[in-house]
Amino acid sequence: GSTGCAASDPAMAAVVREAGEEIPWFHKDAIADSGAAFGSDDACAFLEEVQRNGGMGSYLLIGSPLAAGHHNERFDFQEEVLAPAVELLCRCALKLDALP
């Protein structure tokens, strides 16, 4: 089997954008809204299920230079992206109270 793709809810994408713009590590010109997400089958399936049950969600990708592509024995990313990524997710969670 396979899964399709999922589209982020505009309200959640706005939360992610706002939170990312508050963190100096993220370059403002690198924060981009996009359409459908294809990056991970399971993430898309989870997002679709949340939306199907009346929830909202957003797919996000935090980039890093890679030593090799995904599913490669030499795959490695730069760990300095982890702290800003965690901060982004925390800030998003704190902003959820403001959503309708």
Salt bridges, closest charged atoms under 4 A:
GLU18 OE2 - LYS95 NZ 2.82
GLU21 OE2 - ARG17 NH1 3.27
GLU22 OE1 - ARG91 NH1 2.87
GLU22 OE2 - LYS95 NZ 2.73
ASP33 OD2 - ARG17 NE 3.34
GLU49 OE1 - ARG52 NH2 2.85
GLU87 OE2 - ARG91 NH2 2.86
